[in-house]
């Protein structure tokens, strides 16, 4: 290789090295700028809300839109590389533009002002108490009794609850939501049931019917049985009476035995006629609407198939046939 060729190769290598150094330096500067505070001189606090189920990309883009960080890509990469992305929590947080992106990311893993709490449809008060115990820093064992006393009126929904909330504040949120939703639909009522009886009925429907289309039909079965003086024979009421099952770790025993169906309890609708004395769960709006306006049928039986769809019958013969067909 001639000297001129060697010099040309060296020039190219030098140029490549310089380019690589420039790229690395640019990358380092970009990374440092992305992590730096958006405004070191702005010490004021901002309330930033992380929504339930929101991903890191969405969080980063909103932080950028609110001028709390310099670069959403750097924020995203930092959380992924550091593992912070797996620790981010839903809630609202007090942060500042004088904080670095890494400090903001860390703050979104703790120090919430409010906490997102989701109450699924059909849970009993005891299950809701367990959720609050896991989520709320100020939880006390006495909360469970208060929740049990308000069974049926703890409306299922997702709530943003103040971190320091006591049970009275939480109960006000739950019941206030219930009253608002119930008032919006109670004008559709076609039964002679009282409001309390309607919610008891809705709590039964919620536990018995997995699909919304089945709920007015379940309501009709229960109403027909009540009108005919028949025992309701609803498994969910027995499950409620049995309470927590330590081995299965559930409040709703799956496979009931004949002995279970004979449990001495006012909630046992195999042994007692009429509605149970209180709701057995906290129903959602669909179940409440079905209780207010049951379908007009002559059904008095139903059976569930393997997928949770219900099959109805007006006669014991038809019911037995459904059992053969679907169980």
N, C-alpha and C positions, 0 to 999 in steps of 0.2 A: 504494500500500500504506500502510495506516494505521500510526501509531506503535505501537499496541498489537500489531498483526500483526508488525511488525518486531521488537519486543521478544520476542514468542513464538518467532519464527524464531531469533533470537539465543540464546535460552535453550536451544532444542533443539540448536543447533549446539554450544553450550558443553557441554551434557550429553553429546553424542556424542563431542566432543573429550576430555572427562574420561574417558568410558568407554574410548575407544581408548587413552588414556594408561595407564589402569588395566590394561587387557588386556595392553599391551606390557610394563608393569612386572611384571605377574604372570608373563608368559612369560619375561622376563629372569631373574626370581628363580627360576622353575622350572628354567630351563636351567642357571643357576649352581649351584643346589642339586644338580641331577642330575650335574653334572661334579665337584662337590666331593668330597673324600675321605669315605668312609662313616664313618670314625672316625679323625680326625687324630692322636689320642693312642695308637692301637694300632699300634706299630711292628713287631709280630711278623710273621713270614713265613708265608704259606700256600701250599701246593702246589696249583695249579689245573691240571687236565688238560683240554685241548681235544681232543676225540675226532676221529678221522679222518672227514672229510666233514661235520662239524657246522657248521650255519649260524650267522650272527650272532645271529639271534633266540634260538636255543637257548642260545648262549653267554651272551648278556645275561641271560636268565632264570635261568640257573644262577649267574651272578655275583651276581644279586640274592638268590637263595635262600640263598647262602652269606654274604650281608651284606657283599659286597666292593664294591658300588656302591649308589647311592641310588635310581636309576631306570633300568630296562632300556630304556625308550623313548628317553630321552636318550642312553644308550650306543649304541643302535642307530642313531639319527639322526646322532650324532657320527661314527661309523665310516663311514657312508654318505657324509656330506657331505665328510669329510676324505679319503676314498679308502682309509682304513685297512682297510676290510672286505675289500679285494682282497689285502691283505698278511698277513692273519691266518694262522697256521700251526698245524698239529696237533702236539701234544706236551704236555709238562707244564712249567709255569712257576712261578717263585717270585715271588709278589706280596704286597702288604700292603694292609690296610684304610686305611692312612694315605696311600695313593697316590690321586691324582685319577683320575676315569674315563678321561681322556685319556692319562694315564701308564700306566694298566692296558692300555688299547687298544694303545698303542705297544709295551708289553712283550710282548704276545701276538704280535708280529711277529718277535721275535728273543729270544735269551737262553734258549732251551729247555734244560731239564735232561735230558729224554728226547726222542727223535725217533721218530715213527711211520714205519715202513718196511714197505711191502707187497711181498711176493714172489709174483708170479702163478704159477699151476701151469704146468709144462712149460718153464720157462726153464732154460737151461744156466748153469753156474757163472759164465761170462764175463759174461752179462747181469746176474746178481746183483751181480757185482763192480762193474759200471758204475753200478747203482743205489746201492750203498754209497758209491761215489766221489762221487756227486752229493749224497748225504744226510749222510754222516758226516764231521765236521770232522777226525777223526784218521786218515782213510783213508791207507793206504800201498800202493804198487804190489805189495808182497809179499803182500798179502791175496788177490790174484787166484790165485796159486799154491796157497795154502791152500784156497781154495774149490774149485778144480779137483780137488784131491786128495780132496775129499769130495763129488764129484758124485753126485747121486742121494739124498743124505741131508740136503740143505738144504731142510727142509720148507716148502712154499709156505703162507704165512699172513701176517697183519698183526702186526707186532711193535712194541712200545714199547721202543726200545733206548736205554740211557744215552748221553748226548751224548759222553762221553769214553771210550766203550767201545773196547777193542782187538779185534783179530780173534779172539782166544781167547774173549772174552766173547760175541761175536756168534755164533761157531761153536757154543758151548755152548747158546745159545738155539735155534738152528736144529736141531741134532742132538738136543737134549733133547726138543724138540717132535716130531721124527720118531720117536724111540724110543717116546714115549708113544702116538702115534697107531698106530704099527705093532703095538705090543703089544696094542692094543685090538681088532685085527682078525686077527692072525696065526693065531688058532685055527681060522679058516675054511679054511685052506689044504688043497687037494685034489690038488696036484701034488707031484712028487718033487724039485722044484727046491730048491736051498739058499736061505737068506734073501738072499744077495747076488744070486743069479740071479733071484730074484723081483723085486728092485728094478730090475735091468736090464730085465726083461720089462715092469715097470710103466712105466719111462721110455720104452720104445718105444710102449706103449699110449697114454700121455699125449700124445705127439706125433702119433700116427696117428689117434686117435679124438676128434673134436670133441664128440660127444654121449655122455653117460653110458650110454645104452642100447646103444651100439655097442661099448663097451669090453670086456665079457665075450666078445663075438663075435670081436673082434680078438685077444683073448688065446687064443681057441680056434684061430684060424687059425695063429698063431705056434707054439702047442704042437703042432698037427698037422704043421706043416712040420718042426719040430725032430724029432718022432718018426719022420717019414718020411725024414729026412736031406736035406730040400730046403733050398736057400738061402732065407733069409727075404725077400730082395729088398725091404727097407723103405727108402723114400726118405729118411726122417728120419736114418738112420744115415749116409747119404752126405752129407746136409746138415751133419751134425755133423763129419764128416771134412773137409769143404771149409772150414769155419770162416767167419770174418767176410767179408762181401761189401761192400767200401767203396762201390761205386756205388749199391747198393740200401740201404746202411746197415742191414743185417740180418745176424744170425748164421744165418739159415735161408734159403738160396737157394730161391726159389720154383720156377722152371722149370729142371729138371735136364736137361742134355744127355747124349747117349750117351757123350761123353768123361768127363763127371762120374761116370757110373755105373761107369767103369773105374778110378777113382782108386785108387792103391795105398795102402791103409790097412786096418788090422785091423778098423776100424769099417765097412768097406764090405760090407754083407750081400748085395750082388749077386755079389761076387767070393769071399766066404768063407761057409762054412756055419756054423751055430751062432749063439749069441748074441754080440754084441760084447763086448769085454773088460771094459767098465765101463758104468754107466748113461750115457745121452746127454742126460738132462734130469733135472729134479727133480720127480717125480710127486706129485700130490695123492692124497688118500685114496681117491677113486673108482677111479683107475687102479690103485692098490695092491690094492684089494679085487678088481678084475677079474683081476689077476695071480695072486692067491692062489686064486681060484676061477673059472677060465675056464668059459665055456659048453660044454656037451657037444654038439659038432657034428662034421660031416665036412668043413667048409669049409676050403679051402686058398687061396682067392683073395678079394680084395675090391677094389672101386673106389669112389671118392668122386664124388658128384654136385656140381653147382655150389653147393649150400648146405651141403656138408660131411657130408651123410648118406652112410653106407657101404652098399654092396650086395654081398652075399656069394654065393659059388658054390663047389661041390665039384668042378667040372670046368673044364677049360680052355675047353671049348665054351661053358659057361654064363658064364664070365668074359668071353669075347669078346663074347657077346651083351650083357652088362651094359655093356661099354665102348661098344658101339654105341648103347645106350639112354640112357646117362647122361653120356657125355663129348661 
